[in-house]
Amino acid sequence: MKKLVIIITLILMMFGCSNSKNNGNIKKSNLKIYATDIFLNKTFYDNSLNLFEELFDCNLEITTFPTTAEMLNNIENSADSIDVFIGIDNTIFAEIDSFFIEITPNNKKYLNDKLIFAKKIVPVYFSPMAFIYEKESFEEEPASFGIIQDGKFKKQIVLTHPETCSIGRATLIWSVATFGKNGYRHFWRSIKENVTRTVANYDAAFNMLLASEATVMCGYQSVLFTENECFDKDRFGALVPAEGEFNLIFGSGISRNSKNMEIAKRFIDFLISNEFQQMIDGETAMFPVNVNVKLPAEFIEITKPKKDFTRTLKQTQLKNDFSVWLNNWKRIITNNE
């Protein structure tokens, strides 16, 4: 722990911040942050973020939310008072882009260019989407979208809802990118009878797998290659279908009305620093975005699909068309079209 403190302290000092301490008469700056739980837990905070407060002589006022959707439900009422948002992903950003400023981090060169999806959001962590499945229930791995359409998996799939969960939203967008604006509806109709339940969030879906109430769901492939005590790698697998991958990318942005712009920008630099990014997989079971931080060897060695649908649909298309895709999805899955 002491070594970690020293390393992070050094990297922050390298950012060139003049750390002027209060003399008792100057009020400390308060950097107000909204974050999703997957990013910010107590251990992560204790190991890193409190150092930022010490070095920049500021207070981090952090409010966490179970999901990105719940965080965004509060954004319109809080945009004037919040400085930084963490957990904005590439499936939802287009709907709220007006709340943020354009930002170029000082250490942008550390970022994987393929993971940058907007000028106003800096990526922090990511994972390819995958089928999470119970191994003993599959004679062959669910290596394609076609396999989960098979009638033998009737009432075996648990879905997360696109309105309440980033995974659900990404799954819907992934299907549109893969099958096209007409074909995606056929796909959802083809698996409708195989869906046992639609739930609000990732944890609820995974708990159904743990309880053997379902055998397959969409989730993060990264859980197979990172430290995650809840994921039994002997019991469960995580596989990207052969049709093509889709990366769910979570990032951070600065509110257009932030009253602490300079400290907020320093905080963004901190989030993508080499030292902070090295802690990503152990604390979040996600992958780092910093190219200097090595991804797990097992992940690098696996065969990847030839196609990557992450950028197939532009942010403008998501903004203009997602509500149509969502309404069609609801008619098929929840309204018995």
Backbone as numpy.savetxt, mean C-alpha at the origin, in Angstrom:
# Nx Ny Nz CAx CAy CAz Cx Cy Cz
19.86 -1.95 18.77 19.03 -0.74 18.77 19.90 0.52 18.77
20.99 0.52 19.58 21.86 1.69 19.63 22.49 1.95 18.27
22.89 0.84 17.59 23.48 0.98 16.27 22.48 1.60 15.30
21.21 1.18 15.40 20.17 1.71 14.52 19.98 3.20 14.77
19.99 3.59 16.04 19.82 5.00 16.39 20.94 5.83 15.79
22.17 5.32 15.90 23.32 6.05 15.37 23.22 6.21 13.86
22.85 5.11 13.19 22.77 5.14 11.73 21.73 6.15 11.25
20.53 6.09 11.84 19.46 7.02 11.41 19.83 8.45 11.76
20.45 8.65 12.91 20.88 10.00 13.28 21.84 10.56 12.25
22.80 9.73 11.83 23.76 10.17 10.83 23.11 10.53 9.52
22.17 9.69 9.07 21.55 9.97 7.77 20.72 11.25 7.82
20.08 11.51 8.95 19.31 12.74 9.06 20.23 13.96 9.10
21.36 13.80 9.75 22.31 14.90 9.78 22.84 15.19 8.38
22.92 14.14 7.57 23.40 14.31 6.19 22.44 15.10 5.35
21.16 15.16 5.77 20.19 15.94 5.03 20.47 17.44 5.13
21.35 17.80 6.06 21.75 19.20 6.16 20.80 20.05 6.95
20.07 19.46 7.84 19.13 20.24 8.65 19.87 20.96 9.77
19.63 22.23 9.92 20.18 22.93 11.08 19.22 22.70 12.22
19.65 22.00 13.21 18.78 21.56 14.30 18.89 22.54 15.46
18.17 23.62 15.35 18.22 24.64 16.39 17.22 24.31 17.48
17.70 24.13 18.70 16.85 23.77 19.82 16.10 24.99 20.33
14.94 24.75 20.88 14.16 25.83 21.47 14.86 26.35 22.72
14.76 27.62 22.97 15.35 28.19 24.18 14.32 28.36 25.28
13.14 27.80 25.06 12.09 27.90 26.07 11.07 28.95 25.71
11.45 29.90 24.84 10.53 30.96 24.45 9.92 30.71 23.08
10.53 29.80 22.31 10.03 29.52 20.98 9.19 28.25 21.00
8.05 28.31 20.43 7.15 27.16 20.42 7.60 26.14 19.38
7.64 24.87 19.77 8.01 23.83 18.83 7.00 23.72 17.70
7.51 23.31 16.51 6.61 23.04 15.39 5.92 21.71 15.63
4.67 21.62 15.24 3.92 20.38 15.31 3.65 19.89 13.89
4.24 18.76 13.53 3.99 18.19 12.21 2.84 17.20 12.36
1.73 17.54 11.74 0.52 16.73 11.90 0.42 15.71 10.76
0.31 14.44 11.13 0.39 13.35 10.16 -0.82 12.44 10.26
-1.39 12.11 9.11 -2.38 11.03 9.01 -1.66 9.83 8.37
-1.84 8.65 8.94 -1.17 7.47 8.42 -2.07 6.25 8.57
-1.83 5.25 7.71 -2.57 4.00 7.82 -1.82 3.06 8.77
-2.58 2.18 9.42 -1.99 1.28 10.41 -0.92 0.37 9.83
-1.08 -0.04 8.58 -0.10 -0.95 7.99 1.29 -0.31 7.95
1.32 1.01 7.83 2.60 1.69 7.83 3.10 1.95 9.24
2.25 2.47 10.09 2.73 3.02 11.35 2.19 2.21 12.53
3.05 1.42 13.15 2.68 0.76 14.39 3.62 1.24 15.48
3.35 0.86 16.72 4.12 1.40 17.84 5.61 1.05 17.74
5.92 -0.17 17.31 7.31 -0.57 17.21 8.05 0.28 16.19
7.40 0.49 15.05 8.00 1.30 14.00 8.26 2.72 14.52
7.31 3.25 15.26 7.47 4.60 15.80 8.62 4.65 16.80
8.63 3.70 17.73 9.67 3.70 18.77 11.06 3.54 18.18
11.17 2.79 17.08 12.48 2.52 16.49 12.99 3.63 15.60
12.13 4.56 15.21 12.59 5.51 14.20 12.03 6.92 14.33
10.71 7.05 14.35 10.13 8.38 14.17 10.39 9.33 15.34
10.58 8.77 16.54 10.87 9.67 17.66 12.22 10.35 17.48
13.12 9.73 16.71 14.41 10.36 16.41 14.23 11.61 15.56
13.26 11.55 14.67 12.98 12.71 13.82 12.58 13.89 14.69
11.77 13.64 15.70 11.34 14.71 16.61 12.54 15.35 17.30
13.47 14.51 17.75 14.64 15.02 18.47 15.54 15.85 17.55
15.77 15.36 16.36 16.71 16.02 15.47 16.17 17.31 14.88
14.86 17.33 14.66 14.25 18.52 14.06 13.52 19.38 15.07
13.64 18.98 16.34 13.05 19.74 17.43 11.59 20.07 17.14
10.84 19.01 16.81 9.42 19.19 16.50 8.62 18.07 17.16
7.34 18.22 17.16 6.44 17.17 17.65 5.69 16.56 16.47
5.65 15.25 16.42 4.86 14.56 15.42 3.51 14.19 16.04
2.46 14.80 15.52 1.11 14.48 15.98 0.49 13.51 14.98
0.45 12.24 15.35 0.09 11.19 14.39 -1.28 10.62 14.71
-2.12 10.58 13.68 -3.42 9.92 13.77 -3.42 8.77 12.78
-3.74 7.57 13.25 -3.71 6.41 12.35 -5.13 5.92 12.07
-5.25 5.26 10.92 -6.53 4.73 10.46 -6.33 3.28 10.00
-7.33 2.43 10.19 -7.19 1.02 9.79 -6.96 0.84 8.29
-7.56 1.70 7.47 -7.43 1.56 6.02 -7.27 2.94 5.38
-6.79 2.93 4.14 -6.66 4.17 3.38 -8.03 4.82 3.19
-9.05 4.00 2.92 -10.39 4.54 2.70 -10.89 5.32 3.91
-10.66 4.79 5.11 -11.10 5.48 6.31 -10.32 6.77 6.53
-9.04 6.74 6.18 -8.24 7.96 6.29 -8.78 9.03 5.34
-9.12 8.62 4.13 -9.57 9.57 3.13 -10.97 10.10 3.42
-11.75 9.35 4.18 -13.06 9.85 4.58 -12.95 11.12 5.41
-11.77 11.31 6.02 -11.55 12.48 6.86 -10.78 13.59 6.17
-10.36 13.35 4.94 -9.43 14.28 4.31 -10.05 15.64 4.01
-11.30 15.67 3.59 -11.91 16.96 3.23 -12.03 17.87 4.43
-12.28 17.31 5.59 -12.42 18.12 6.80 -11.10 18.44 7.47
-10.02 17.77 7.02 -8.75 17.93 7.72 -7.64 18.48 6.84
-7.89 18.67 5.56 -6.83 19.08 4.64 -6.16 20.38 5.06
-6.87 21.25 5.76 -6.31 22.53 6.17 -5.42 22.41 7.40
-5.53 21.31 8.13 -4.78 21.19 9.38 -3.71 20.10 9.37
-3.77 19.17 8.42 -2.81 18.07 8.36 -1.67 18.44 7.42
-0.44 18.08 7.82 0.73 18.40 7.01 1.09 17.28 6.04
1.11 16.03 6.53 1.59 14.90 5.74 0.59 13.75 5.82
0.36 13.12 4.68 -0.48 11.91 4.62 0.40 10.74 4.19
0.33 9.63 4.92 1.09 8.43 4.58 0.13 7.27 4.34
0.25 6.64 3.18 -0.63 5.52 2.87 -1.52 5.79 1.67
-1.23 6.86 0.92 -1.98 7.16 -0.30 -1.48 6.22 -1.40
-2.37 5.43 -1.97 -1.90 4.44 -2.94 -2.26 4.81 -4.37
-1.70 4.06 -5.31 -1.84 4.39 -6.73 -3.21 4.09 -7.31
-4.12 3.51 -6.51 -5.47 3.28 -7.00 -6.44 4.38 -6.57
-6.08 5.17 -5.58 -7.01 6.16 -5.01 -6.56 7.59 -5.24
-5.26 7.80 -5.52 -4.71 9.15 -5.56 -5.46 10.08 -6.50
-5.84 9.58 -7.68 -6.43 10.45 -8.71 -7.67 11.18 -8.21
-8.38 10.59 -7.26 -9.61 11.21 -6.77 -9.36 12.33 -5.78
-8.13 12.41 -5.25 -7.85 13.40 -4.21 -6.59 14.22 -4.53
-6.17 14.24 -5.78 -4.90 14.88 -6.13 -4.88 16.37 -5.82
-6.03 17.01 -5.77 -6.06 18.46 -5.54 -5.67 18.85 -4.12
-5.61 17.89 -3.21 -5.27 18.19 -1.83 -3.76 18.29 -1.59
-2.95 17.95 -2.59 -1.51 17.83 -2.38 -0.72 18.79 -3.26
0.54 19.02 -2.86 1.45 19.84 -3.66 2.42 18.92 -4.40
2.98 19.40 -5.50 4.03 18.65 -6.17 5.29 18.68 -5.30
6.00 17.57 -5.29 7.18 17.47 -4.44 8.26 16.65 -5.13
9.50 17.13 -5.03 10.65 16.38 -5.53 11.60 16.18 -4.36
11.69 14.97 -3.83 12.56 14.73 -2.67 14.02 14.99 -3.00
14.78 15.39 -2.00 16.21 15.61 -2.21 16.92 14.32 -2.62
16.39 13.19 -2.16 17.01 11.90 -2.46 16.17 11.09 -3.46
15.58 11.78 -4.42 14.76 11.13 -5.43 15.53 10.04 -6.19
16.83 10.23 -6.31 17.65 9.26 -7.04 17.60 7.86 -6.42
17.18 7.78 -5.16 17.08 6.49 -4.50 15.85 5.70 -4.93
14.89 6.37 -5.57 13.60 5.73 -5.86 13.65 4.89 -7.13
12.92 3.79 -7.10 12.69 2.98 -8.29 11.70 3.74 -9.17
12.14 4.17 -10.35 11.31 5.01 -11.22 9.99 4.35 -11.58
9.98 3.02 -11.67 8.76 2.30 -12.07 7.66 2.41 -11.02
8.03 2.83 -9.81 7.05 2.91 -8.72 6.53 4.32 -8.50
7.02 5.29 -9.27 6.54 6.66 -9.15 5.28 6.81 -10.00
4.16 7.09 -9.38 2.90 7.16 -10.12 2.28 8.54 -10.16
2.87 9.51 -9.46 2.33 10.88 -9.48 3.40 11.85 -9.01
3.33 13.09 -9.47 4.29 14.10 -9.07 4.05 14.60 -7.64
2.87 14.31 -7.11 2.52 14.81 -5.78 2.66 13.77 -4.67
2.96 12.54 -5.04 3.08 11.46 -4.05 4.44 10.80 -4.21
5.13 10.62 -3.09 6.43 9.93 -3.09 6.20 8.51 -2.59
6.52 7.49 -3.39 6.31 6.11 -2.95 7.16 5.78 -1.73
6.61 4.95 -0.84 7.33 4.57 0.38 7.48 3.05 0.47
6.47 2.30 0.09 6.55 0.84 0.11 5.54 0.28 -0.88
5.71 -1.01 -1.28 4.83 -1.58 -2.29 4.80 -3.10 -2.16
3.86 -3.69 -2.90 3.83 -5.15 -3.07 3.08 -5.49 -4.35
3.54 -6.50 -5.09 2.71 -7.04 -6.17 1.46 -7.67 -5.58
0.36 -7.57 -6.29 -0.86 -8.26 -5.90 -0.70 -9.75 -6.19
-1.38 -10.57 -5.41 -1.25 -12.02 -5.59 -2.49 -12.73 -5.06
-2.68 -13.97 -5.50 -3.67 -14.84 -4.90 -3.05 -15.45 -3.63
-3.66 -15.19 -2.49 -3.27 -15.85 -1.25 -4.17 -17.06 -1.11
-3.60 -18.25 -0.99 -4.42 -19.45 -1.04 -3.96 -20.50 -0.04
-4.89 -21.33 0.37 -4.59 -22.45 1.27 -4.12 -23.62 0.41
-2.89 -24.03 0.61 -2.24 -24.99 -0.29 -2.98 -26.32 -0.40
-3.47 -26.85 0.70 -4.07 -28.18 0.67 -5.39 -28.21 -0.09
-5.96 -27.05 -0.36 -7.23 -26.99 -1.08 -7.04 -26.96 -2.60
-5.79 -26.87 -3.06 -5.52 -26.77 -4.49 -4.64 -27.92 -4.94
-5.15 -28.71 -5.87 -4.34 -29.78 -6.45 -3.23 -29.17 -7.32
-3.52 -28.04 -7.95 -2.53 -27.27 -8.68 -2.61 -25.83 -8.21
-1.47 -25.16 -8.24 -1.43 -23.77 -7.79 -2.38 -22.90 -8.62
-3.01 -21.90 -8.01 -3.86 -20.97 -8.78 -2.99 -20.02 -9.59
-2.44 -20.55 -10.68 -1.44 -19.82 -11.45 -2.03 -18.88 -12.48
-3.35 -18.79 -12.55 -3.98 -17.90 -13.52 -5.36 -17.50 -13.02
-5.90 -16.43 -13.60 -7.27 -16.04 -13.29 -8.24 -17.14 -13.69
-7.88 -17.90 -14.73 -8.76 -18.95 -15.22 -9.02 -20.04 -14.19
-8.01 -20.38 -13.40 -8.16 -21.46 -12.43 -9.21 -21.12 -11.37
-9.24 -19.87 -10.90 -10.20 -19.54 -9.86 -11.62 -19.39 -10.40
-11.79 -19.49 -11.73 -13.14 -19.49 -12.31 -13.76 -20.88 -12.31
-12.96 -21.89 -12.01 -13.43 -23.27 -12.02 -14.53 -23.48 -10.98
-15.58 -24.17 -11.39 -16.73 -24.40 -10.51 -16.41 -25.20 -9.26
-15.29 -25.92 -9.25 -14.96 -26.70 -8.06 -14.58 -25.82 -6.87
-14.39 -24.53 -7.13 -14.08 -23.61 -6.04 -15.31 -22.79 -5.62
-16.49 -23.36 -5.83 -17.72 -22.67 -5.45 -17.70 -22.32 -3.96
-18.02 -21.06 -3.68 -18.07 -20.52 -2.32 -16.73 -20.64 -1.59
-15.64 -20.51 -2.34 -14.31 -20.62 -1.73 -13.53 -19.30 -1.70
-13.99 -18.29 -2.46 -13.25 -17.04 -2.57 -13.84 -15.98 -1.64
-12.99 -15.30 -0.90 -13.42 -14.14 -0.12 -12.85 -12.89 -0.78
-13.73 -11.91 -1.01 -13.33 -10.65 -1.64 -13.28 -9.52 -0.61
-12.43 -8.54 -0.87 -12.48 -7.30 -0.11 -13.16 -6.24 -0.97
-13.96 -5.41 -0.35 -14.81 -4.47 -1.10 -14.00 -3.30 -1.64
-14.16 -2.97 -2.92 -13.40 -1.85 -3.52 -13.68 -0.49 -2.90
-14.81 -0.33 -2.23 -15.12 0.96 -1.63 -14.44 1.15 -0.28
-14.04 0.06 0.36 -13.51 0.17 1.72 -12.08 -0.33 1.87
-11.52 -0.92 0.84 -10.22 -1.57 0.98 -9.36 -1.35 -0.26
-8.10 -0.97 -0.06 -7.19 -0.75 -1.18 -6.98 -2.04 -1.98
-6.93 -3.18 -1.28 -6.77 -4.46 -1.97 -7.96 -4.71 -2.89
-9.17 -4.47 -2.40 -10.36 -4.66 -3.22 -10.39 -3.72 -4.40
-10.01 -2.49 -4.15 -9.97 -1.49 -5.23 -8.94 -1.88 -6.29
-7.75 -2.31 -5.81 -6.69 -2.71 -6.73 -7.09 -3.94 -7.53
-7.81 -4.86 -6.90 -8.24 -6.07 -7.60 -9.18 -5.72 -8.75
-10.09 -4.80 -8.51 -11.01 -4.37 -9.56 -10.25 -3.69 -10.70
-9.35 -2.78 -10.37 -8.57 -2.08 -11.39 -7.69 -3.06 -12.15
-7.10 -4.00 -11.45 -6.27 -5.04 -12.06 -7.08 -5.83 -13.09
-8.32 -6.14 -12.76 -9.17 -6.91 -13.68 -9.50 -6.11 -14.93
-9.72 -4.79 -14.78 -9.99 -3.94 -15.94 -8.75 -3.85 -16.83
-7.58 -3.68 -16.20 -6.34 -3.58 -16.96 -6.03 -4.89 -17.68
-6.38 -6.02 -17.07 -6.05 -7.33 -17.63 -7.01 -7.74 -18.75
-8.31 -7.54 -18.51 -9.32 -8.06 -19.43 -9.98 -7.00 -20.31
-9.68 -5.74 -20.04 -10.27 -4.68 -20.85 -11.58 -4.17 -20.27
-12.06 -3.07 -20.82 -13.24 -2.40 -20.26 -14.53 -3.16 -20.49
-14.52 -4.14 -21.34 -15.69 -5.01 -21.51 -15.45 -6.38 -20.88
-14.24 -6.91 -21.05 -13.93 -8.25 -20.57 -13.94 -8.40 -19.07
-13.65 -7.31 -18.32 -13.60 -7.44 -16.86 -14.94 -7.85 -16.28
-16.04 -7.42 -16.90 -17.36 -7.80 -16.38 -17.60 -9.30 -16.56
-17.14 -9.83 -17.67 -17.25 -11.27 -17.89 -16.47 -12.03 -16.83
-15.27 -11.53 -16.49 -14.47 -12.19 -15.46 -15.22 -12.25 -14.14
-15.79 -11.12 -13.71 -16.47 -11.09 -12.41 -17.72 -11.97 -12.41
-18.42 -12.02 -13.54 -19.57 -12.92 -13.62 -19.12 -14.38 -13.50
-17.93 -14.66 -14.08 -17.46 -16.05 -14.11 -17.05 -16.56 -12.73
-16.70 -15.66 -11.80 -16.31 -16.13 -10.47 -17.38 -15.86 -9.41
-18.49 -15.26 -9.81 -19.51 -14.87 -8.84 -19.95 -16.02 -7.95
-20.20 -17.18 -8.53 -20.68 -18.33 -7.75 -19.58 -18.89 -6.84
-18.35 -18.52 -7.11 -17.25 -19.01 -6.28 -16.96 -18.10 -5.08
-17.66 -16.97 -5.02 -17.46 -16.01 -3.93 -18.35 -16.38 -2.75
-17.72 -16.59 -1.60 -18.49 -16.93 -0.40 -18.92 -15.69 0.38
-18.09 -14.64 0.33 -18.42 -13.42 1.09 -17.56 -12.26 0.61
-18.10 -11.05 0.75 -17.34 -9.83 0.51 -17.21 -9.10 1.84
-15.96 -8.77 2.22 -15.72 -8.16 3.53 -15.09 -6.78 3.35
-14.99 -6.06 4.46 -14.60 -4.65 4.39 -13.10 -4.43 4.26
-12.29 -5.35 4.78 -10.85 -5.09 4.79 -10.02 -6.36 4.68
-8.72 -6.17 4.54 -7.78 -7.27 4.34 -7.77 -8.22 5.53
-7.74 -7.67 6.75 -7.68 -8.52 7.94 -8.88 -9.44 8.04
-10.06 -8.92 7.73 -11.27 -9.75 7.79 -11.20 -10.89 6.79
-10.66 -10.60 5.61 -10.53 -11.65 4.58 -9.52 -12.71 5.02
-8.37 -12.25 5.51 -7.33 -13.22 5.90 -7.78 -14.06 7.09
-8.55 -13.46 7.98 -9.07 -14.23 9.12 -9.99 -15.35 8.66
-10.69 -15.14 7.54 -11.53 -16.21 7.00 -10.67 -17.35 6.47
-9.52 -17.03 5.88 -8.60 -18.09 5.46 -8.07 -18.84 6.66
-7.72 -18.12 7.71 -7.20 -18.76 8.91 -8.22 -19.70 9.53
-9.50 -19.32 9.43 -10.57 -20.13 10.01 -11.09 -21.18 9.03
-10.46 -21.31 7.87 -10.89 -22.25 6.82 -12.31 -21.99 6.35
-12.72 -20.72 6.39 -14.03 -20.33 5.87 -13.94 -19.92 4.40
-12.72 -19.84 3.89 -12.45 -19.56 2.48 -11.07 -20.14 2.19
-10.78 -20.33 0.92 -9.47 -20.91 0.57 -8.61 -20.00 -0.29
-9.17 -18.91 -0.80 -8.38 -18.01 -1.64 -8.89 -16.58 -1.54
-7.97 -15.62 -1.63 -8.28 -14.20 -1.60 -7.18 -13.47 -2.37
-7.41 -12.21 -2.66 -6.35 -11.37 -3.22 -5.66 -10.63 -2.08
-4.33 -10.54 -2.17 -3.58 -9.87 -1.12 -2.20 -9.48 -1.60
-1.28 -9.34 -0.65 0.07 -8.88 -0.94 1.01 -10.07 -1.15
1.69 -10.13 -2.29 2.67 -11.20 -2.50 3.84 -11.08 -1.52
4.10 -9.87 -1.05 5.25 -9.64 -0.19 5.20 -10.44 1.11
4.00 -10.84 1.56 3.93 -11.59 2.83 4.68 -12.90 2.76
4.89 -13.40 1.54 5.58 -14.67 1.37 7.09 -14.53 1.54
7.59 -13.31 1.43 9.04 -13.11 1.40 9.57 -12.21 2.51
8.69 -11.74 3.38 9.10 -10.84 4.45 8.77 -11.45 5.80
9.19 -10.78 6.86 8.94 -11.27 8.20 7.49 -10.99 8.58
6.72 -12.06 8.75 5.30 -11.91 9.08 4.86 -13.13 9.85
4.78 -12.99 11.16 4.50 -14.14 12.02 3.08 -14.66 11.84
2.19 -13.86 11.26 0.80 -14.30 11.07 0.64 -15.18 9.83
1.64 -15.15 8.94 1.52 -15.87 7.68 2.29 -17.18 7.76
1.56 -18.29 7.81 2.15 -19.62 7.88 2.51 -20.06 6.45
3.80 -20.01 6.13 4.24 -20.30 4.76 4.11 -21.77 4.39
3.96 -22.64 5.38 3.71 -24.06 5.10 2.25 -24.29 4.72
1.36 -23.46 5.28 -0.07 -23.63 5.03 -0.57 -22.82 3.84
-0.01 -21.61 3.67 -0.50 -20.69 2.65 0.56 -20.37 1.61
0.10 -20.09 0.39 0.96 -19.63 -0.68 0.52 -18.26 -1.15
1.37 -17.61 -1.94 1.04 -16.31 -2.54 1.60 -16.29 -3.94
0.70 -16.22 -4.93 1.12 -16.41 -6.31 0.52 -15.34 -7.22
1.36 -14.73 -8.04 0.89 -13.77 -9.04 0.44 -14.55 -10.27
-0.79 -14.34 -10.76 -1.27 -15.10 -11.92 -0.48 -14.80 -13.19
-0.48 -15.77 -14.09 0.35 -15.69 -15.29 -0.05 -14.56 -16.22
-1.30 -14.11 -16.16 -1.75 -13.06 -17.09 -0.95 -11.77 -16.93
-0.49 -11.49 -15.72 0.29 -10.27 -15.51 0.16 -9.76 -14.09
1.15 -8.97 -13.65 1.15 -8.48 -12.28 0.58 -7.07 -12.17
0.26 -6.70 -10.93 -0.19 -5.35 -10.63 0.40 -4.98 -9.28
1.17 -3.90 -9.24 1.79 -3.46 -7.99 0.90 -2.46 -7.27
0.63 -2.72 -6.01 -0.07 -1.76 -5.17 1.00 -0.96 -4.44
1.04 0.35 -4.71 2.12 1.22 -4.25 1.56 2.25 -3.28
2.13 2.29 -2.09 1.68 3.24 -1.07 2.73 4.34 -0.91
2.25 5.58 -0.85 3.17 6.69 -0.77 2.76 7.75 0.23
3.51 8.82 0.22 3.28 9.93 1.16 3.20 11.24 0.39
2.33 12.14 0.85 2.18 13.43 0.21 2.04 14.54 1.23
2.31 15.76 0.79 2.22 16.93 1.66 0.97 17.72 1.30
0.19 18.06 2.29 -1.03 18.83 2.08 -0.71 20.20 1.48
-1.54 20.65 0.58 -1.32 21.95 -0.07 -1.39 23.09 0.95
-2.05 22.85 2.10 -2.22 23.89 3.12 -1.34 23.68 4.34
-0.31 22.86 4.19 0.58 22.60 5.32 1.20 23.90 5.82
1.27 24.02 7.13 1.89 25.20 7.75 3.34 24.92 8.12
3.81 23.73 7.77 5.18 23.34 8.10 5.85 22.69 6.88
5.89 23.41 5.79 6.34 22.85 4.52 7.77 22.31 4.58
8.68 23.06 5.18 10.08 22.64 5.16 10.30 21.38 5.99
9.70 21.32 7.16 9.85 20.12 7.98 9.15 18.94 7.31
8.01 19.22 6.68 7.29 18.15 5.97 8.15 17.57 4.86
8.86 18.42 4.12 9.72 17.94 3.05 10.88 17.11 3.60
11.43 17.53 4.75 12.48 16.76 5.39 11.95 15.38 5.82
10.72 15.35 6.25 10.13 14.09 6.69 9.98 13.12 5.51
9.60 13.65 4.35 9.50 12.82 3.15 10.88 12.26 2.79
11.92 13.10 2.86 13.28 12.63 2.62 13.63 11.49 3.57
13.25 11.65 4.82 13.52 10.65 5.85 12.86 9.31 5.50
11.63 9.35 5.00 10.89 8.12 4.71 11.53 7.27 3.62
12.26 7.91 2.70 12.86 7.12 1.61 14.39 7.02 1.76
14.91 7.39 2.92 16.34 7.24 3.17 16.71 5.76 3.21
17.96 5.45 2.93 18.42 4.06 2.93 18.12 3.37 4.25
18.43 4.06 5.35 18.30 3.43 6.66 16.85 3.17 7.04
15.97 4.12 6.76 14.57 3.91 7.09 13.98 2.81 6.22
14.31 2.81 4.95 13.77 1.81 4.02 14.23 0.39 4.36
15.37 0.25 5.01 15.84 -1.07 5.41 14.93 -1.71 6.46
14.13 -0.90 7.12 13.23 -1.43 8.15 11.85 -1.78 7.61
11.57 -1.45 6.35 10.23 -1.59 5.81 9.71 -3.02 5.88
10.47 -3.99 5.36 9.93 -5.34 5.28 9.72 -5.96 6.65
10.60 -5.65 7.61 10.44 -6.22 8.94 9.29 -5.64 9.71
8.91 -4.39 9.42 7.85 -3.73 10.19 6.49 -3.75 9.50
6.46 -3.85 8.17 5.18 -3.75 7.47 4.87 -4.96 6.60
5.82 -5.88 6.45 5.67 -7.03 5.54 5.42 -6.56 4.10
5.96 -5.40 3.76 5.90 -4.88 2.41 7.32 -4.72 1.88
7.45 -4.33 0.62 8.77 -4.15 0.02 9.17 -2.68 0.02
10.47 -2.38 0.20 10.95 -0.99 0.13 11.00 -0.51 -1.31
10.98 0.82 -1.48 11.03 1.41 -2.82 12.41 1.95 -3.17
13.29 1.99 -2.18 14.64 2.51 -2.35 15.50 1.48 -3.07
16.11 1.88 -4.20 16.87 0.93 -5.02 18.16 0.48 -4.34
18.59 1.19 -3.30 19.79 0.79 -2.57 19.52 -0.31 -1.55
18.25 -0.56 -1.28 17.87 -1.58 -0.31 17.50 -2.85 -1.07
18.20 -3.92 -0.80 17.99 -5.15 -1.54 16.66 -5.80 -1.20
15.96 -6.25 -2.24 14.75 -7.03 -2.04 15.16 -8.46 -1.66
14.25 -9.21 -1.01 14.58 -10.59 -0.63 15.04 -11.41 -1.83
16.10 -12.20 -1.64 16.66 -12.99 -2.73 15.63 -13.94 -3.33
14.78 -14.53 -2.47 13.77 -15.48 -2.95 12.79 -14.80 -3.90
12.47 -13.52 -3.62 11.55 -12.78 -4.49 12.21 -12.47 -5.83
13.47 -12.07 -5.80 14.19 -11.73 -7.02 14.31 -12.94 -7.95
14.44 -14.13 -7.36 14.70 -15.34 -8.14 13.46 -15.96 -8.77
12.27 -15.64 -8.26 11.08 -16.28 -8.82 10.78 -15.76 -10.21
10.09 -16.58 -11.00 9.71 -16.18 -12.35 8.58 -15.17 -12.30
8.76 -14.04 -12.94 7.74 -12.98 -12.96 6.89 -13.10 -14.23
5.63 -12.70 -14.16 4.81 -12.65 -15.39 5.44 -11.70 -16.40
5.20 -11.96 -17.67 5.79 -11.12 -18.71 5.15 -9.74 -18.75
3.90 -9.65 -18.34 3.20 -8.36 -18.41 3.07 -7.74 -17.02
3.14 -6.43 -17.00 2.93 -5.65 -15.78 1.82 -4.64 -16.08
0.67 -4.79 -15.39 -0.49 -3.94 -15.67 -0.57 -2.72 -14.75
0.46 -2.48 -13.96 0.41 -1.39 -12.99 0.15 -0.04 -13.65
0.76 0.20 -14.81 0.64 1.50 -15.49 -0.28 1.45 -16.71
-0.96 0.34 -16.92 -1.82 0.22 -18.10 -2.90 1.29 -18.12
-3.50 1.53 -16.98 -4.54 2.56 -16.86 -3.94 3.81 -16.25
-4.10 4.93 -16.93 -3.56 6.19 -16.46 -4.38 6.73 -15.29
-3.75 7.61 -14.52 -4.45 8.20 -13.37 -5.70 8.96 -13.82
-5.66 9.58 -14.99 -6.85 10.28 -15.47 -8.00 9.30 -15.76
-7.66 8.10 -16.25 -8.69 7.09 -16.49 -9.30 6.61 -15.18
-8.47 6.43 -14.18 -8.99 6.01 -12.88 -9.94 7.07 -12.32
-9.56 8.32 -12.47 -10.38 9.41 -11.96 -11.73 9.48 -12.68
-11.71 9.29 -13.99 -12.93 9.46 -14.79 -13.82 8.21 -14.81
-13.22 7.03 -14.72 -13.98 5.81 -15.00 -14.18 4.87 -13.82
-13.47 5.08 -12.71 -13.56 4.10 -11.64 -14.97 3.93 -11.11
-15.71 5.01 -10.99 -17.08 4.90 -10.46 -17.94 4.00 -11.34
-17.71 4.02 -12.66 -18.45 3.15 -13.58 -18.08 1.70 -13.34
-16.77 1.43 -13.23 -16.32 0.06 -12.98 -16.86 -0.45 -11.66
-16.85 0.42 -10.65 -17.34 0.03 -9.33 -18.83 -0.30 -9.36
-19.61 0.53 -10.02 -21.06 0.27 -10.10 -21.34 -1.03 -10.83
-20.59 -1.30 -11.89 -20.76 -2.58 -12.60 -20.39 -3.76 -11.70
-19.31 -3.61 -10.96 -18.87 -4.66 -10.03 -19.96 -4.94 -8.99
-20.52 -3.87 -8.44 -21.55 -4.05 -7.40 -22.79 -4.71 -7.97
-23.15 -4.36 -9.19 -24.33 -5.00 -9.80 -24.10 -6.50 -9.98
-22.87 -6.86 -10.32 -22.57 -8.28 -10.56 -22.42 -9.04 -9.26
-21.62 -8.53 -8.35 -21.25 -9.27 -7.15 -22.26 -9.14 -6.02
-22.76 -7.94 -5.79 -23.62 -7.74 -4.63 -25.11 -7.60 -4.96
-25.43 -7.30 -6.22 -26.83 -7.08 -6.58 -27.39 -8.18 -7.49
-26.64 -9.25 -7.64 -27.14 -10.41 -8.39 -27.55 -10.07 -9.80
-26.68 -9.38 -10.53 -26.99 -9.06 -11.92 -27.11 -10.34 -12.73
